[in-house]
Amino acid sequence: MDYYRRLDVRQTIMDFASASKGSGERECTFYNSRIKSIQRHLSEHPIVLDSAAAFDRALASGATAFYCSYWRYPGQDFSRPIGHDLVWIVRARRGGLEFAKRVTAWVTEALAEDGISEPWVKYSGQLGFDLLIPFEAIPPEAWAGDRYALTDLQRGLTNSIVSYLTERRSSIRVNGVSSFLEIKQGTDTCLLSELRVRRGLLLAPMSLNPESGLVSVPVAPDEVAEFSVLDSSPADARPFEWKQPSRVAHELVKHARQWQLAPIQKKLAIA
């Protein structure tokens, strides 16, 4: 497939697939159009998207879309997760992509108020966007190596997003529980959902969406409102570079479990 022979496309996918700063590796898979299913192995080996040869092997096997886990693992041992990115998806039910853009922009504003100034945002390839706080931005003291505490951390952030929407946008109504919310403005409706399923997969940035054929293109957070679906055509899509966070978001500590904060607060009191 000519699209996946573009060097910028391959590099963007490889950059996302490989983790840095010793934060573990992502499991990679692809959608095989021949068998119409997700494929996790090639010749009984885990899929690793780290070279042109790896892409060529996948394409020769029928790959038309690439996925990477938002969980991190030590090497290719996918039985022992280290932790995961915090991921939300925005999907329009009514109001189309325009409403999804508004909701995504509001969520990025809410995250910025919580100290997350560099979330990763990408178009889904259909009627929505994916938002990520990369694992590298999460302070160790906010979860203390307990990957289950990341659930509480994400739930706290979701509650903060809801508070921002309801306090700053009087026309907004929010229904549902923290992991699966329905955001309404008039008759327009969007779903805001947390993703944290074990070994969960996310369409890779700059991959083609297997249903629409559009590119899941990364977008600068402050440019979501100006995004056009024309920006996601395979011929015209150009990646926005997802850079590693320039700082750890220590503000996230306020969303940590209280029993985790106690030792930290004790140390501060002694100091």
Sine and cosine of phi, psi and omega as CSV:
sin_phi,cos_phi,sin_psi,cos_psi,sin_omega,cos_omega
0.00,0.00,0.86,-0.51,-0.12,-0.99
-0.85,0.52,-0.60,0.80,-0.04,-1.00
-0.83,0.56,-0.69,0.72,-0.06,-1.00
-0.98,0.20,0.03,1.00,0.10,-0.99
-1.00,-0.01,-0.13,0.99,0.08,-1.00
-0.91,0.42,0.75,-0.66,-0.04,-1.00
-0.91,0.41,-0.60,0.80,-0.02,-1.00
-0.93,0.37,-0.55,0.83,0.03,-1.00
-0.92,0.39,-0.75,0.66,-0.01,-1.00
-0.88,0.47,-0.66,0.75,-0.04,-1.00
-0.91,0.41,-0.64,0.76,0.01,-1.00
-0.89,0.45,-0.69,0.72,0.01,-1.00
-0.92,0.40,-0.67,0.74,0.01,-1.00
-0.91,0.42,-0.63,0.78,0.02,-1.00
-0.89,0.46,-0.63,0.78,0.02,-1.00
-0.96,0.29,-0.63,0.78,-0.04,-1.00
-0.92,0.40,-0.54,0.84,-0.02,-1.00
-0.99,-0.11,0.72,-0.69,0.04,-1.00
-1.00,-0.04,0.32,-0.95,-0.02,-1.00
-0.81,-0.59,0.09,-1.00,0.06,-1.00
0.84,0.55,0.50,0.87,0.05,-1.00
0.92,0.39,0.40,0.92,-0.07,-1.00
-1.00,-0.06,0.28,0.96,0.09,-1.00
1.00,-0.04,0.17,-0.99,-0.05,-1.00
-0.95,-0.32,0.36,-0.93,0.04,-1.00
-0.99,-0.16,0.60,-0.80,0.15,-0.99
-0.97,0.25,0.70,-0.72,-0.02,-1.00
-0.91,-0.40,0.57,-0.82,0.07,-1.00
-0.58,-0.81,0.10,-0.99,0.14,-0.99
-0.57,-0.82,0.37,-0.93,0.10,-1.00
-1.00,0.05,0.85,-0.52,0.00,-1.00
-1.00,-0.09,0.93,-0.36,-0.07,-1.00
-0.94,0.34,-0.31,0.95,-0.01,-1.00
-0.97,0.24,-0.64,0.77,0.00,-1.00
-0.98,-0.22,-0.04,1.00,0.02,-1.00
0.81,0.58,0.78,0.63,-0.03,-1.00
-0.38,-0.93,0.31,-0.95,0.09,-1.00
-0.96,0.27,0.69,-0.73,0.01,-1.00
-0.87,-0.49,0.80,-0.60,-0.07,-1.00
-0.98,-0.21,-0.28,0.96,-0.06,-1.00
-0.71,-0.70,0.46,-0.89,0.17,-0.99
-0.82,-0.58,0.85,-0.52,-0.04,-1.00
0.79,0.61,0.67,0.74,0.06,-1.00
0.94,0.34,0.11,0.99,0.03,-1.00
-0.95,-0.30,0.59,-0.81,0.08,-1.00
-0.84,0.54,0.53,-0.85,0.00,-1.00
-0.98,0.19,0.80,-0.61,0.03,-1.00
-0.82,-0.57,0.89,-0.47,-0.02,-1.00
-0.99,-0.13,0.98,0.19,-0.10,-1.00
-0.80,-0.60,0.13,0.99,-0.04,-1.00
-0.29,-0.96,0.25,-0.97,0.06,-1.00
-0.88,0.47,-0.60,0.80,0.00,-1.00
-0.89,0.45,-0.62,0.79,0.02,-1.00
-0.90,0.44,-0.66,0.75,0.04,-1.00
-0.90,0.43,-0.68,0.73,-0.03,-1.00
-0.89,0.46,-0.64,0.77,0.03,-1.00
-0.90,0.44,-0.67,0.74,0.00,-1.00
-0.91,0.42,-0.70,0.71,-0.01,-1.00
-0.90,0.45,-0.63,0.77,0.01,-1.00
-0.91,0.41,-0.41,0.91,0.00,-1.00
-1.00,0.04,-0.12,0.99,0.05,-1.00
0.92,-0.39,0.20,0.98,-0.02,-1.00
-0.92,0.39,0.74,-0.68,0.09,-1.00
-0.79,-0.62,-0.17,0.99,0.05,-1.00
-0.50,-0.86,0.58,-0.81,-0.07,-1.00
-0.89,-0.46,0.64,-0.77,-0.01,-1.00
-0.80,-0.59,0.49,-0.87,0.12,-0.99
-0.71,-0.70,0.57,-0.82,0.03,-1.00
-0.95,0.30,0.53,-0.85,0.14,-0.99
-1.00,0.00,0.04,1.00,0.16,-0.99
-1.00,0.01,0.40,-0.92,0.04,-1.00
-0.90,-0.45,0.59,-0.81,-0.06,-1.00
-0.72,-0.69,0.43,-0.90,0.07,-1.00
-0.98,0.21,0.95,-0.32,-0.07,-1.00
0.89,0.46,-0.69,-0.73,0.00,-1.00
-0.96,-0.28,0.42,0.91,0.08,-1.00
-1.00,0.00,1.00,-0.03,-0.10,-1.00
-1.00,0.10,0.19,0.98,0.08,-1.00
-1.00,-0.07,-0.18,0.98,-0.08,-1.00
-0.80,-0.60,0.99,0.10,-0.02,-1.00
-0.93,0.36,0.56,-0.83,0.07,-1.00
-1.00,-0.01,-0.70,0.71,-0.05,-1.00
0.08,-1.00,-0.23,-0.97,-0.03,-1.00
-0.42,-0.91,0.37,-0.93,0.17,-0.99
-0.90,0.43,0.38,-0.92,0.15,-0.99
-1.00,-0.07,0.85,-0.53,-0.15,-0.99
-0.81,-0.59,0.71,-0.70,0.14,-0.99
-0.82,-0.57,0.53,-0.85,0.13,-0.99
-0.86,-0.51,0.62,-0.79,0.08,-1.00
-0.91,-0.41,0.83,-0.56,-0.01,-1.00
-0.73,-0.69,0.78,-0.62,-0.01,-1.00
-0.98,0.18,0.73,-0.68,0.15,-0.99
-0.98,-0.18,-0.67,0.74,0.10,-1.00
-0.66,-0.75,0.61,-0.79,-0.03,-1.00
0.97,-0.24,-0.17,0.99,0.11,-0.99
0.91,0.42,-0.30,-0.95,-0.06,-1.00
-0.90,0.44,-0.51,0.86,-0.02,-1.00
-0.88,0.48,-0.67,0.74,0.02,-1.00
-0.95,0.32,-0.60,0.80,0.07,-1.00
-0.87,0.50,-0.60,0.80,0.04,-1.00
-0.91,0.42,-0.69,0.73,-0.01,-1.00
-0.89,0.45,-0.72,0.69,-0.01,-1.00
-0.89,0.45,-0.68,0.73,0.01,-1.00
-0.88,0.48,-0.67,0.74,0.03,-1.00
-0.89,0.45,-0.65,0.76,0.03,-1.00
-0.90,0.43,-0.64,0.77,-0.01,-1.00
-0.91,0.42,-0.66,0.75,0.03,-1.00
-0.91,0.41,-0.56,0.83,0.08,-1.00
-0.90,0.43,-0.68,0.73,0.01,-1.00
-0.89,0.45,-0.67,0.75,0.02,-1.00
-0.91,0.42,-0.61,0.79,0.03,-1.00
-0.88,0.48,-0.62,0.78,0.04,-1.00
-0.92,0.39,-0.40,0.92,0.02,-1.00
-1.00,-0.03,0.15,0.99,0.04,-1.00
1.00,-0.06,0.08,1.00,0.00,-1.00
-0.99,-0.17,1.00,0.02,-0.08,-1.00
-1.00,-0.01,-0.16,0.99,-0.08,-1.00
-0.78,-0.62,0.78,0.63,0.06,-1.00
-0.93,0.36,0.43,-0.90,0.11,-0.99
-1.00,-0.04,0.74,-0.67,-0.04,-1.00
-0.77,-0.63,0.68,-0.73,0.10,-0.99
-0.57,-0.82,0.51,-0.86,0.10,-1.00
-0.94,0.34,0.63,-0.78,-0.06,-1.00
-0.98,0.20,-0.32,0.95,-0.11,-0.99
0.99,-0.13,-0.07,1.00,0.06,-1.00
-0.69,-0.72,-0.85,-0.53,-0.08,-1.00
-0.97,-0.25,0.81,0.58,0.01,-1.00
0.01,-1.00,-0.14,-0.99,-0.05,-1.00
-0.65,-0.76,0.40,-0.92,0.11,-0.99
-0.91,-0.41,0.67,-0.74,0.02,-1.00
-0.84,-0.55,0.71,-0.70,-0.02,-1.00
-0.76,-0.65,0.65,-0.76,0.29,-0.96
-0.97,-0.25,0.94,-0.34,-0.09,-1.00
-0.89,0.45,0.53,-0.85,-0.03,-1.00
-0.79,0.62,-0.57,0.82,-0.05,-1.00
-0.92,0.40,-0.34,0.94,-0.03,-1.00
-1.00,0.06,-0.16,0.99,-0.07,-1.00
-1.00,0.04,0.86,-0.52,-0.03,-1.00
-0.93,0.38,0.68,-0.73,-0.01,-1.00
-0.82,0.57,-0.58,0.82,-0.05,-1.00
-0.94,0.34,-0.20,0.98,0.00,-1.00
-0.99,0.12,-0.24,0.97,0.00,-1.00
-0.62,-0.78,-0.18,0.98,0.17,-0.99
0.78,0.62,0.60,0.80,0.04,-1.00
0.97,0.26,0.03,1.00,0.03,-1.00
-0.99,-0.10,0.98,-0.22,-0.11,-0.99
-0.90,0.43,-0.38,0.93,0.04,-1.00
-0.94,0.33,-0.42,0.91,0.04,-1.00
-0.93,0.36,-0.36,0.93,0.05,-1.00
-0.90,0.43,-0.49,0.87,0.07,-1.00
-0.89,0.45,-0.72,0.69,0.03,-1.00
-0.90,0.44,-0.61,0.79,0.01,-1.00
-0.89,0.45,-0.71,0.71,0.00,-1.00
-0.93,0.38,-0.63,0.78,0.02,-1.00
-0.88,0.47,-0.65,0.76,0.04,-1.00
-0.89,0.45,-0.63,0.77,0.04,-1.00
-0.92,0.39,-0.63,0.77,0.03,-1.00
-0.89,0.46,-0.68,0.73,0.05,-1.00
-0.87,0.49,-0.60,0.80,0.03,-1.00
-0.92,0.39,-0.62,0.79,0.06,-1.00
-0.89,0.46,-0.70,0.72,0.01,-1.00
-0.88,0.48,-0.69,0.72,0.02,-1.00
-0.87,0.49,-0.66,0.75,0.01,-1.00
-0.88,0.47,-0.71,0.70,-0.04,-1.00
-0.90,0.43,-0.70,0.72,-0.08,-1.00
-0.97,0.25,-0.47,0.88,-0.01,-1.00
-1.00,0.09,-0.57,0.82,-0.09,-1.00
-0.99,-0.10,-0.35,0.94,-0.06,-1.00
-0.83,-0.56,1.00,-0.04,-0.11,-0.99
-0.90,0.44,-0.37,0.93,-0.03,-1.00
-1.00,0.07,-0.03,1.00,-0.08,-1.00
-1.00,-0.03,0.67,-0.74,0.16,-0.99
-0.87,-0.50,0.67,-0.75,0.00,-1.00
-0.84,-0.55,0.82,-0.58,0.03,-1.00
-0.86,-0.50,0.44,-0.90,0.11,-0.99
0.96,-0.28,-0.10,-1.00,0.02,-1.00
-0.98,-0.17,0.15,-0.99,-0.20,-0.98
-0.87,0.49,-0.55,0.83,-0.06,-1.00
-0.99,0.14,-0.21,0.98,-0.07,-1.00
-0.47,-0.88,0.99,-0.13,-0.11,-0.99
-0.92,-0.39,0.50,-0.87,0.09,-1.00
-0.91,-0.42,0.88,-0.48,-0.03,-1.00
-0.96,-0.29,0.83,-0.56,-0.09,-1.00
-0.85,-0.53,0.59,-0.80,0.17,-0.98
-0.63,-0.78,0.96,-0.27,-0.15,-0.99
0.91,0.42,-0.80,-0.60,0.04,-1.00
-1.00,-0.05,-0.13,0.99,0.01,-1.00
-0.96,0.28,0.64,-0.77,-0.06,-1.00
-0.63,-0.78,0.72,-0.69,0.10,-1.00
-0.77,-0.64,0.51,-0.86,0.15,-0.99
-0.99,-0.13,0.70,-0.72,0.13,-0.99
-0.86,-0.50,0.92,-0.39,-0.10,-0.99
-0.82,-0.57,0.61,-0.79,0.14,-0.99
-0.99,0.12,0.64,-0.77,0.12,-0.99
-0.93,-0.37,0.81,-0.58,0.08,-1.00
-0.42,-0.91,0.36,0.93,0.02,-1.00
-0.90,0.44,0.72,-0.69,-0.01,-1.00
-0.82,0.57,0.72,-0.70,-0.07,-1.00
0.86,0.50,0.45,0.89,-0.05,-1.00
-0.88,0.47,0.59,-0.81,-0.03,-1.00
-0.94,-0.34,0.55,-0.84,0.04,-1.00
-0.73,-0.68,0.70,-0.72,0.06,-1.00
-0.84,0.54,0.80,-0.60,-0.09,-1.00
-0.92,0.39,0.54,-0.84,0.08,-1.00
-0.87,0.49,0.74,-0.67,-0.03,-1.00
0.98,0.21,0.11,0.99,0.18,-0.98
-0.98,0.21,0.43,-0.90,0.16,-0.99
-0.98,0.22,0.66,-0.75,0.13,-0.99
-0.96,0.29,0.80,-0.60,-0.10,-0.99
-0.92,0.39,-0.32,0.95,-0.01,-1.00
-1.00,-0.05,-0.67,0.74,-0.07,-1.00
-0.99,-0.11,-0.39,0.92,-0.09,-1.00
0.98,0.20,0.04,1.00,0.05,-1.00
-1.00,0.04,0.30,-0.95,-0.06,-1.00
-1.00,0.05,0.71,-0.70,0.11,-0.99
-0.99,0.14,0.98,0.18,-0.21,-0.98
-1.00,0.03,0.72,-0.69,0.09,-1.00
-0.91,0.41,0.56,-0.83,-0.05,-1.00
-0.75,-0.66,0.65,-0.76,0.11,-0.99
-0.90,0.43,0.72,-0.70,-0.06,-1.00
-0.80,0.60,-0.60,0.80,-0.04,-1.00
-1.00,0.08,0.11,0.99,0.01,-1.00
-0.88,-0.48,0.18,0.98,-0.02,-1.00
-0.87,0.49,-0.67,0.75,-0.05,-1.00
-0.88,0.48,-0.48,0.88,-0.03,-1.00
-1.00,-0.02,-0.05,1.00,-0.07,-1.00
-0.89,0.46,0.65,-0.76,0.08,-1.00
-0.84,-0.54,0.58,-0.81,0.03,-1.00
-0.87,0.49,-0.38,0.92,0.07,-1.00
-0.89,0.45,-0.42,0.91,0.03,-1.00
-0.94,0.34,-0.16,0.99,-0.07,-1.00
-0.95,-0.32,0.16,0.99,0.05,-1.00
-0.95,0.31,0.63,-0.78,-0.03,-1.00
-0.81,0.58,-0.52,0.86,-0.03,-1.00
-0.97,0.26,-0.51,0.86,-0.14,-0.99
-0.94,-0.35,-0.23,0.97,-0.10,-0.99
-0.89,0.45,0.75,-0.66,0.05,-1.00
-0.77,-0.63,0.74,-0.67,-0.11,-0.99
-0.96,0.27,0.65,-0.76,0.26,-0.97
-1.00,0.05,0.76,-0.65,-0.11,-0.99
-0.96,0.29,0.84,-0.55,0.11,-0.99
-1.00,0.09,0.98,-0.21,0.00,-1.00
-1.00,0.05,0.49,-0.87,0.10,-1.00
-0.89,0.46,0.57,-0.82,-0.05,-1.00
-0.82,0.57,0.68,-0.73,0.01,-1.00
-0.98,0.19,-0.23,0.97,0.01,-1.00
-0.46,-0.89,0.45,-0.89,0.13,-0.99
-0.99,0.16,0.70,-0.71,-0.07,-1.00
-0.99,0.11,0.99,0.17,-0.05,-1.00
-0.90,0.44,-0.32,0.95,0.04,-1.00
-0.87,0.49,-0.36,0.93,-0.02,-1.00
-0.92,0.40,-0.30,0.95,-0.03,-1.00
-0.84,0.54,-0.51,0.86,-0.04,-1.00
-0.91,0.41,-0.28,0.96,0.03,-1.00
-0.99,-0.11,0.04,1.00,-0.03,-1.00
-0.97,0.25,0.30,-0.95,0.08,-1.00
-0.88,0.48,0.61,-0.79,-0.07,-1.00
-0.90,0.44,-0.57,0.82,0.00,-1.00
-0.93,0.38,-0.39,0.92,0.07,-1.00
-0.98,0.21,-0.54,0.84,-0.04,-1.00
-0.96,0.26,-0.42,0.91,-0.10,-1.00
-0.83,0.56,-0.76,0.64,0.02,-1.00
-0.87,0.49,-0.58,0.82,-0.01,-1.00
-0.93,0.37,-0.70,0.71,0.02,-1.00
-0.89,0.45,-0.58,0.82,0.03,-1.00
-0.90,0.44,-0.68,0.73,0.02,-1.00
-0.89,0.46,-0.67,0.75,0.00,-1.00
-0.90,0.44,-0.63,0.78,-0.01,-1.00
-0.91,0.42,-0.64,0.76,0.01,-1.00
-0.92,0.40,-0.64,0.77,0.00,-1.00
-0.90,0.43,0.00,0.00,0.00,0.00
